[in-house]
Amino acid sequence: MPTIIEDFDATRITNLGIKFDGDTASTPFGCTGSVEGETELLELVKKNVKV
């Protein structure tokens, strides 16, 4: 059964950085992007019809 998410917030990611174990600061590498989702989905079901 699918999970229904009723509250959705689009998120934008800018200047992403990475920090490894033992490092004191993160290293940015200038990645940008976004996380989006479709709030209304359409389910398509293929049915076998014999003619």
Backbone torsions as a table, in degrees:
resi	resn	phi	psi	omega
1	MET	NA	133.7	-177.8
2	PRO	-71.4	153.9	175.8
3	THR	-87.0	130.2	-179.9
4	ILE	-97.3	120.3	176.8
5	ILE	-105.1	115.1	-176.9
6	GLU	-91.4	-32.2	178.7
7	ASP	-106.3	123.4	-177.6
8	PHE	-136.4	131.4	175.9
9	ASP	-123.5	123.3	175.0
10	ALA	-69.8	144.7	-176.2
11	THR	-127.8	138.9	176.7
12	ARG	-111.8	134.6	-178.8
13	ILE	-110.9	125.7	178.8
14	THR	-133.4	143.6	176.1
15	ASN	51.6	57.2	-180.0
16	LEU	-67.8	141.1	177.5
17	GLY	-130.3	165.8	-179.4
18	ILE	-131.9	142.3	180.0
19	LYS	-131.7	123.5	179.7
20	PHE	-92.3	160.8	176.2
21	ASP	-58.9	133.8	179.3
22	GLY	94.4	-18.4	177.3
23	ASP	-78.4	150.1	178.0
24	THR	-94.9	-20.5	-179.1
25	ALA	-139.8	156.5	177.6
26	SER	-85.3	156.5	178.8
27	THR	-109.1	110.2	179.4
28	PRO	-74.4	144.1	176.6
29	PHE	-128.3	22.0	166.7
30	GLY	68.4	25.8	-179.7
31	CYS	-82.7	136.2	174.7
32	THR	-128.1	152.2	179.0
33	GLY	-178.6	-170.9	179.7
34	SER	-148.0	156.2	176.5
35	VAL	-117.7	117.2	-177.3
36	GLU	-130.6	166.8	177.6
37	GLY	-153.0	157.8	178.2
38	GLU	-89.1	123.7	-177.3
39	THR	-81.6	-22.0	177.4
40	GLU	-123.6	120.7	-177.2
41	LEU	-108.9	149.9	176.9
42	LEU	-114.2	126.5	179.9
43	GLU	-98.4	123.9	177.6
44	LEU	-105.7	131.3	-179.5
45	VAL	-123.4	126.3	178.9
46	LYS	-88.3	126.7	179.3
47	LYS	-116.0	135.6	177.0
48	ASN	-82.6	120.1	179.8
49	VAL	-115.9	123.2	178.1
50	LYS	-91.7	131.7	-178.2
51	VAL	-108.4	NA	NA
